[in-house]
Amino acid sequence: MRINFKAFQTFIALICGVLVYPAFPTLAADHLLEPKLLDEVRMGVSGSIQSSNSHESGVFPSLTVFFDPLDRVAAVGWQEIMLRPRIHAGAIISTTGNASQLYTGFTWTVDLTDKLFVDLGFGAALNNAELGREGGNSNGPEVGCHVLFHESLGAGYKLTENWRVMATVEHSSNANFCDSNGGLSYAGLSVGYKF
């Protein structure tokens, strides 16, 4: 099955809209007028955890910026945490000319203790990977589409009020909307600074 690029973009926009819409009625109007523009910056490095011919060589540095316009810090209880995700945007860069990505979406953070926390992210990514094997290259994943779903999971430790370290896993795929779905998967470490 082949889906056109515009339809896939519309689908991702609808998913993101469904995720963020429920949060707006619960927020005070004056809070929306004073968003916290920059909440955290993370730098990391990861490696491909794909198997066989989908494995990508090299390391993948990343940079992610988090915004908190919904004031996640003020959330009380799991329902408010779910309704107040942070917004993230970032990039994963291949050092060997394989697939690089730009991504954006929502991140939900749950504090397990004063020091330990877990992040769960969901959104969309734009990549420059091979769509198929028509070019004759037999290395690297076939992603099928240049627009993919992007999910992430991280476990972190707060070193200080501002500095934190995390172990991360990230995956991007098209959920079988396109002909190929090799996906892009990474595991790594990151350091973050929270403002």
N, C-alpha and C positions, 0 to 999 in steps of 0.2 A: 504494500500500500504506500502511496506517495501523497504527501499533503503539501499544499502550497505554503510558501513562506508567510504570506499575509494572514492566512487562516491560523497558522501556528502562533503568530504574534498576538492575534486577537484572543486566542485561547489562554495564553499566559497572562495577558492583561486582565482577563475575567477572573482567573484564579487569584491574582494579586488583589483585585478589587473586592472579591468575596472575603479574603482574609482580613483586610484593613477596615472595611465598612462598619462592622459591628462596634469598633472602638470609638467612633466619632460621637455617637449620642451620649456616651458616658463622660465625655470630657467637658470641662468648663470652657466657655467661649474665650475667656481671657487667657487661658493656658495655650490655646491654639495660636493666639497672636504673639506669644513669646516662646517659640520653640528653642530648645537647646540645640544649637546647630552642630556642634562637634562633641561627641561623648567619649570616643575611644579611637585609638589608632593601633593596629597590630601589624607586625612584620613577622613573616615566618619563612620556613623552608620545608619542602616536602619532597617525596619521591613517589613514583608511580607504583601502585599495588595491583596493576592489571596483570593478567596471566598471559602466557604464551605470546602470540604475535601481536597482541594488543598492548604489551608492556612498552613503556616509553623510557628511554635511557636518560641519564642526567638528573640534575636537581631542578626544582621548581620554586624559586623565590616568590613570595606573595606579599601583597599589601592590602589590608582591609580597613576601611574607615566606617565607624558606626555613628549614627545620629539618633537622638532620643527625643523626638518631638512629642511623643505620647507620655513622657515622664515615667518610664518604667520603674525608676527608683522609688516612686511613691506608691507603687502597686502593693496592695495588701491582699493576700490570699491568691490561690492559683487561678481563680477566674479573672482577676484583674491582671495578673501576669500574662495570661493568654491574650487578653484584649489590648495589651500595651507592649507589643514587640518593638525592639529597636530596628531601625532601617540600616542596612549595610550596603556598601558598594566596594568593589575591589578588583584585583587582577592576580592571575597566576601566570607566570612567564616561564616558558621552556628555555633552558640554557643550551639545548642542542637542536633547536629548530623544529621541534615537534609541536604539539598542540599547545597554544596559549589561550587564556580565557579572560574575558571581562564579565563580572557577575554583579547582580544586585538582588535584593530581597529583604526578608524579615528575619530577625534573630530573637528567639525567646531565651532568656537567661533565668536559671533557677539556682538560688543559693542553697547549697546543702548544709553548710556550716558558715561560720564567719569567714573562713578562708577558702573553702572548696566550693566550686560552682560548676554547672553544666550549661553548655550552649547548644541550641538546636536551631539550624537555619534552613530556610526554604526560599527559593526564588527562581530566577532565570539566568542563563549565561549565554554569551556570544563567543564563539570559538573560531579558530582558523585551521582546524584539523581536516584530514581527508574525509570526504563524504563516502567514498567507495574506492575500489581497487582499479578503476578504469585507467589510471595513470601508470599502472604497472608496479607501483611501490608495494612491497609486501610487509612493511614494518609499520607499527603504530596502529591505533584503533581506527575503525571505520565508524564515524559518529552518525552518519546519515543526514544530519541537519546541522546548520551552523548556529541555530538557536536551540538550547537545551534547558531542561529543568536542572537546577543546582541545589543539592542538599549538603548540609554539613553538620557534624557532631563534634563537640569538643568537651574535654574535661580540664578544668583549670584550677590554679592555686594562686591566691592573692599574696604576693610577697610583701607588699606595703599597701597603703590606701590607694596608690596610683599604679604601681607596677604589678603585672601578673604574667604567669607562664601557662601555656596550654599544650596538651596533646590533641591533635586534630585528625579527623578523617573527612574527606570531601568526595562527592560523587556527582557527576553530570551525565545525563542521558536523555533520550527523547521519548522514553516510555512507549517505544514501538510505534510512534506516529510516522516514522520514516522507514525507508527500506532497510538500512543498517542501523544497529544500535550497540556498537562496541563499547560505548561509554568511556568516561575519563574518571579515574579513581586515584586518590592520593592519600597518603598518611604523612604526618610531620609534626613539627613543633613550632610554636609561635610565642612571641613576647609582645605584650600589650601595655599601652600607657593610657589610663583612664583619667580624663580631665575632671 
